[in-house]
Amino acid sequence: MPKYPASHDSADSAELLSTPELNRTVWDGAAARLLAKMLGQFAYEKVVEPARQAGPDGTYTLGLDDGGTLGFRARRGVYGSWQIAPDSIVETRGSAPGAPDGGTTETVPFRDPLQFLVRARRLLDIDGATLGHLIREITTTLTADARLDHTALTAARLADLDYAELEGHQTGHPWLVANKGRLGFSATDASRYTPEARKPLTLPWIAVSTRIAAYRGVAGLAAPERLYAQELDPSVRDSFAAVLRARGLDPAGYLLLPVHPWQWDEWIVPVFAPAIAAGDIVPLHADPDLRLAQQSIRTFSNVARADRHIVKLPLSILNTLVWRGLPTERTLAAPAVTAWVHGLRDQDAFLRDTCGVILLGEVASVAVEHPLYDHLPEAPYQFKEILGAIWREPLLPRLAPGERARTLASLLHTDPQGRAFTAELVARSGLTPTAWLTRLFAALLPPLLHFLYRYGTVFSPHGENAIVVFDGQDVPVRLAIKDFVDDVNVSARSLPEHDSMPDDVRRTLLTEEPSFLTQFIHSGLFIGVFRFLSPLCEEQLGVPEADFWSLVRAEILRHHARFPELKERFEMFDLLTPRIERLCLNRNRLHVDGYRDRPQRPHAAIHGTVPNPLHPSAGVRE
């Protein structure tokens, strides 16, 4: 079997072993920030409960298992959140009364999140197996943070990057503490395949017999040949066919798909070896297009041909709570889900014309079923998500002249000089901060609210899925959104608007009761992004946090006034309730699933409730 050519420039062993980002200065800075994040997010989820100290400066303490005490300054914010200053974290150490030093105490800086986990493991209620894996996941996250810090750019330079390039400078999920664990990757893998590595690569392709593979596409791509004609030059398609014919195989009986080089080596060859031996899976070669890993790590933008699709591939690493494979059934359903969601937009003048919302559809897919694992309900889910591909519509051809796009997550970025990326964009726009934020909310919220109220349908508009489209002056003008088959949920209560939903879409999409459906906007957008953006705007734009949330609420009420006929839906899908359930992403790792195998993908844990800053009587702080 031919070996795939390397997907990166040749390097000698000295280059492969080079780790310039792993130096004390960079590491300590990244560690201090991660410790502050860990304390803040664990406190938000009530994993720990720091004690408020007397005085006006917002000082808190937290006792460790061994008797030591951490102290820090914290700012409380919306949804009961915590924002902790990294340079304020100190440990108070003391000797017992009667000791030779007379029972003195000393206060020293504390900057080590790994030591915190070890010295607070009973406080955190972490079992030994979970702690062992968590230390590794936090260490690899810190290593990725150090690489980002070592190559960080100023906010001004970031503002000039295109969409795909900017992705390589983002710092990951703001809520999840171990947000770049990538368990399964080696150090060399991380240096090649992660977004912060910023190394374009070519993807190898394989041919898979239609005996074990299936294809689905939207109406314009119903035949796989139409997809391949768009994605591959004629010479490449001919060369692929020649490989098959040379082995006495009929190309008409095979489907083509790219594979991640790591996935091929680590999972596909070991697990699909019988199919390779039988000629049902045939390795080909890479096509020449360079592709760049995006924040989701298993998704690649074509940086050679912007008109070609974004490709999403299974990558069986454990990262941000789940194994990043592609479930067979949902992969096959993706084009049908796209067709239904596109249909809702295309027949709705508000979404289509007024909002101009861009829905980056998953328009074609290939799924390869494993003959054993896919038929074992009790088998761990990662063994059922090994091989397939999804092609998503590219973003750049859908932008108007002068428009540019950036993920919502980028608005949370702060450069090494402490300047927020949002502050840079506001300055470039020429608008006042309040006017700019008003435009941001007017771009993001109306399409999301309309899908919720009119169609009982929600996306998960977290920072990576939601994309802000700006005009030539860096003013937000509209929303693009992606990831439908994984992150679209519909109301479990039947609505007339769901009558047009095909049966295969109905079987695939997850359903939630109306009272919980709103959580996808609260947790994905408000808690997952705005909870971090609002204090940033107060610090760097001079917009008080209370004013920020008043602007959000005003945009929701403006939408209500625009569609008075949907009054019952506003009450059914109530975003303005006094309190909402506290979704907990870190608790899942610490206390619910840990690192154990399970037959279904895990979900966020729920622990109590938090005050809703959008309720009319809400104060900003808990």
Secondary structure, 3 states (H helix, E strand, C coil): CCCCCCCCCCCCHHHHCCCCCCCHHHHHHHHHHHHHHHHHHHHHCCCCCCEECCCCCCEEEEECCCCCEEEEEEEECHHHCEEECHHHCEEEEECCCCCCCCCCEEEEECCCHHHHHHHCHHHHCCCHHHHHHHHHHHHHHHHHHHHHHHCCCCHHHHCCCCHHHHHCCCCCCCCCCCCCCCECCCHHHHHHHCHHHCCCECCEEEEEECCCEEEEECHHHCCHHHHHHHHCCHHHHHHHHHHHHHCCCCHHHEEEEECCHHHHHHHHHHHCHHHHHCCCEEEEEECCCCEEECCCCCEEEECCCCCCCEEECCEEEEECCEEECCCHHHHHHHHHHHHHHHHHHHCCHHHHHHHCCEECCEEEEEEECCCCHHHCCCCCHHHHCCCEEEEECCCHHHCCCCCEEEEHHHHHCECCCCCEHHHHHHHHHCCCHHHHHHHHHHHHHHHHHHHHHHHCEECCCCCCCEEEEECCCCCEEEEEECCHHHHCEEECCCCHHHHHCCHHHHHHCEEECHHHHCHHHHHHHHHHHHHHHHHHHHHHHCCCHHHHHHHHHHHHHHHHHHCHHHHHHHHHCCCCCCEEEEEECHHHHHHHCCCCCCCCCCCCEEEEEEECCCCCCCCCCC
